[in-house]
Amino acid sequence: MLLPDLAEKIIAEVRQFLQEDIIVANTCGVIIASTDAGRIGNFHEGALLTIKHKEKLIITRKDQSRLQGVKAGINLPIFFKGETVGVIGHYR
C-alpha cells in the first residue's frame, strides 16, 4: 500500500512539471495526497475503479454526476512489483 508520506513526495515531484491539480489515492480509493488539501481523506470512486481494472480511467464531465468524489480528468494506476499500490490523478 502507498503511504501518505510517499504520496506527498509524488505530488511534489509531478507538480514541478505539471502546474495543474493532482491527487494520489490509496487502494481503497481514498485520496491521501493532493494539491488541493481539501480533497485529502475523501473517497474517489474513479480511483477505486482504476485499482480494480488496473488501467487508466478517463473521467468526463458527465462522469462527475454519476461517480462519487471525482472531477473530470485522468486516473493512472501506480504499480510496484507488479501490484497496483495506488492511483495518481490529474484534473482541471
Secondary structure, 3 states (H helix, E strand, C coil): CCCHHHHHHHHHHHHCCCCCEEEEECCCCEEEEECCHHHCCCECHHHHHHHHHCCCEEECCCHHHCCCCCCCEEEEEEEECCEEEEEEEEEC
